[in-house]
Each structure stands twice: as structure tokens, then as C-alpha cells.
């Protein structure tokens, strides 16, 4: 089993935000929740500014919220999953970082996009109101910030975070529209200390059901493989992938994003089926 929660202010993958002209990020906010495994669900409701409350320690979007207690991130979920499995998703997820990093990585040369890996290694406690969805496991916590649409600056990127014996290693690779590339490899110790490392080669592996190309870093002679499918969309893939780094076989979450595909206008009505719009809210 696995779970993913993303808080958005300016929901970058919302067709409603795109159609609005992206002039008011606060008017397109969301807490996206996806559960993977038996009884898995997906909720991504685009909400208006009336649903948003943000403070230095909390993000509240309608009925769901994230709150930093000083030692843990507490996520309270109260959402309705989208088609085809419409149902209520309720409960709490608690994430306890092993350490907090001070790393910020600009993804473009002008710093218009930034990746912030707050906790590359953490423990999570999942307590959802669904049979079998009470468990604990390994997790992580990061964030992305940007001032321009992703498809304006990137054509393709992949990201992977792989737990290792020493902590965790993250790879961020991107093809930028200006012809340059991002090739970032950062190893994190259990204490949160970060250091840039030499990455093994970019290595392609099996495409998704939507024929989305995928690659990640792997020692020479190793072909990465998908261990668990998570999210498979025409322009985006999230999965658990096994690869080999510096002689160590590791399994971690991998993402691939094709922004040429995402930029296609015909894709937006398809997304609207999975991402409903709710403008009003009263606290």
C-alpha cells in the first residue's frame, strides 16, 4: 500500500487554473490525495479562494488541512474521490521527519522554479476510515515552488527518491525549453546533511500504459524496473521503481512528466473529469 498527498496553491495540473489564465493562484487551490492498493482512491478537487486559509504552520483547503506541529506534519483528510470510484476519503496521516534539510535547488537558471526537499527520510502513520487503511511505513516530504507554468520552461523531467543504507538519494533530471538540462543528484544522510554526488547514467526502462517514456539513474548494466504502479496518466507517471546505485539495489518513488503532452489543449477536458471544480466554501 502507498499514499500520496500534495497541497497546491495554484494547482499546476488543474485545467480550471489553465483556463483561468493563471492570474490568481489562490483561486485554484487543492489538497490532492491518492491511495494505492486495495480500495485505492484519487481526489483532486479544484477549490476557490474562499476555501483557502494559509499560515506559516498550516495549509487549510476546504475540509482538509496540513499542520506542522514542530515535530510532525499532521494531514487531516476529508475529500470525495473522483470518477470512476466516487466515495468519501477521511482520516489522518502523520509524517515524522527523521531530519529537516536546508537544501533548495533552483530548477531553472533564473530560479523561477525551485525544489525544496524538507525531509528526504521520514516515518508515516496512516489512519484512514477505510478497511485495511491503517498502517505505518517509510515516507518523505518535499515541495516545489514556481512563478511560471511548468510547460513554459520544461519539455520533460524525471524525479526519483531512493532510500539507501546511508539515508536517501534523489535524482532530478529535466530537459529545459532553452536547450539546457538539469542533472541533479543529491545524497542525504540520516541527519539531513546533503551533498552533491556523481550520478550513474540516465537509463531508460519500460514505458507506461500510455506509452510515456521513462528513465532514471542506474549503474551501468542495470535496467530499472517498475515494482508497483501508482498513477498512470497520458502525461504523467508515478510508480515504485527498483534500480541500482553505487552497487546498492534500491526501491523508491519515481515520477516522469511529459510537458509537451500536457500542453496539448485536448488533454484539458479529459483532466476536468478527474479534477472537479468547486468555487464556493464556508468555514
Buried (B, 14 or more C-beta within 10 A) or exposed (E): BBBBBBBBBBBBBBBBBBEBEBEEBBBBBBBBBBBBEEBBBBBBBBBBBBBBBEEEEEBBBBBBBBBBEEEBBBBBBBBBBBEEEEEEBBBEBBBBBBBEBEBEBEBBEEEBBBBBBBBBBBBBBBBBEBEEBEBEEEBBBBEBBBEEBBBEBBBBBBBBBBBBEEBBBBBBBBBBEEEEEBEBBBBBBEEBEBEEBEBBEBBEBEEBEEEBBBBBBBBEEBEBEBEBEBBEBBBBBBBBBBBBBEEEEBBBBBBBBBBEBBBEEEBBEBBBEBBBBBEEBEE
